[in-house]
Amino acid sequence: MPRFLGYTLGWCLLLLPSCGYRVAGRGDSIPKEVGTIAVLPFFNAASRYKLDQHLTRALTHEFLTRTRFRVIPEEGEADATLRGGVTNIFVTPVIFDPRSGRATSIQVIAQLQVTLAERRTGRVLYQNQNYEARERYEVAIDARAYFEESEIAMERLSQAVARSVVSAILEKF
């Protein structure tokens, strides 16, 4: 009986890799010929100052730290080009102090466009024209304890976008 069980287990282990299941996150979908990416400055069609700069910096950092690609500033020398921008931004108070009526929590929703294309052929490797990112931050009620957190929230939003976009590019989502 133990010998039969051993053979059966052995066959099952041999057949397991052919069942069609794959581990997610194993490879990148960018062609091997792409070794350099130019991350161009994002445009900003919204009213939020510096969000485009935060996004460009965060995406550059994310590509440098998580991928095999070299990031270069010159589009003409890159194998692929990442372009994008902020198309809209909504800032909405979501929680109010019942005594003062002032907002104590703000929700920021940023709408973005992102495209990665091969420079030589123009072939689009990744595109999301309706990317939406959200971040919430708190506002102090007491003026003496007030700390402007909106700028820090924009940095957090940018870092989250960068992680998500680079993952989507690598995994072809």
N, C-alpha and C positions, 0 to 999 in steps of 0.2 A: 504493500500500500504506500509507504513513504517514497519508494522509487517511482511509482506512477504519478504521485503528487509532484515530485521533482521534475519529471518530464513535462507534465502539463504546465507547470509554472514557467519552465524554460521556454516552451512554445509561446505562451501568452506574452512573455517579455519580448520575444523576437517579433511578434506580430504587432505589438503595441505601437511602434513608431509609424506603421503604415495605416493607422486608423483614420488619418485625415486631420487630427488635431495638431495645432501648432502653438507654441508658446508666443504670446504677444510681446512686442517690443524687441524682437531679435535682430532686425536688420534695418538698414535705412533704404528708402525707396529712391534716393537720388542716384543718378547714374555715376558709375565709378570715374568717368572722365571729369566730373565736377570736383575740383579740389579747392577752388577759391570762390568766395561769395562776397560780393560788394553789398553791404547794407547801406542803402541810400537814406539820407535824412527824410523822415516822414513829413508829409504835408499836414497842415492843421487848418481845416475848414470850420472848426468849432471855436467857441469863445474862450476855451480854457487855455490859458497861457502856459507854455512849456511842456504840455503833455506830449507833444510830438518829440521833443528832445529826450524826455524820459524813456519813451518807447524805443527810439533809435538806440540809445545807450544800453537799455536792458536787452534788446534783441542781439546786439553785437556781443555783449557779455555772455549771453546764453549760448550763442553759436560757438564762441571761443572755448567755453568751459565744458560743453556737452557733446560736441561733434568733432569729427575728423577734419572739418573744413578750416582753411585759413581765411580770415576775414580781412579784406583790404578795402581802402576807401575809394579807389579808382574803378569806376564801372568798366572802362575800356580794357582793363587788364584782368577782369574777373571772368570765371567760367559761368557764373550765374549771378543774377541780380535780384535782391529783395527790395521791393518797393511797397510803400503803404502810406496810410495816413488816417487821421481822425476825421470822420465825416460829420459826426454830430456828438454832442454831449448833453446829458440831462442831469441836473442837480436838483434833487427833490428832498425836502424834509420828510422824515418818516416817523419821528417820535418828537413829541412836544412836552415841555414842562407844563403841568397843569396850572401852576401858580402864575408863572410869568407869561405863558403862551409862546415862549421862544422855542425854536427847534433845538433839540438836544442830540439828534442823530440825523445824519444826511446820507442819502443814497446817491451815488454817482453811477450813471450808466453811460459808457462810451461806445460809440459805434465806429467800427474801423473797417478798412480795406487792406488786404495783404496779398501780394503776389510775388512768387518766386519763379523766375523764368531763366532758361538757358540764354546766355547772351548771344552766342553765335547763331542759333537756330530760331530763337524766339519762342521755343516750346515752353508752355507753362507747366511747371513741375508741381506747383501748389498755388491754389487761389481760394480766397474767401472774401467775397465782397460785402458780406453782411456779418462780420464778426462783432459780437457784443460782449463787453466786459463790464463787471459790476464791482463796486467797492463801497463800503460803508465806513463812515468815521463819526466820531463823537464831537460835540461842541459843548464846552463848559458853560454853565449858566452864570456862574459867578465871574464877573469881569476881572477880578484880581487873580483868579486861577486860570484865566483864559490862555489856551495854547493853540496856535493855529495848526490843526492837524490835516488840513486839506492837501497841503503839498506832500506830506508823508503818505497820505492815502493815494495820491497820484503815482508815487513811486511804487507802492505796493501793487496797485493796479497794473502798472507797466511790467513789473517783474512777473506777475501772474500771467499776463498776456504773453510775455516772452517765453515762459515755460510751456504754455499751451501751444503756441504757434510752432515752436521748434519741435515739440513732440508730434504735432500734426504733420509737419513737413517730413520728419523722419519716418513716420509710420504710414504716410499717405492717406490720412483721414480727410 
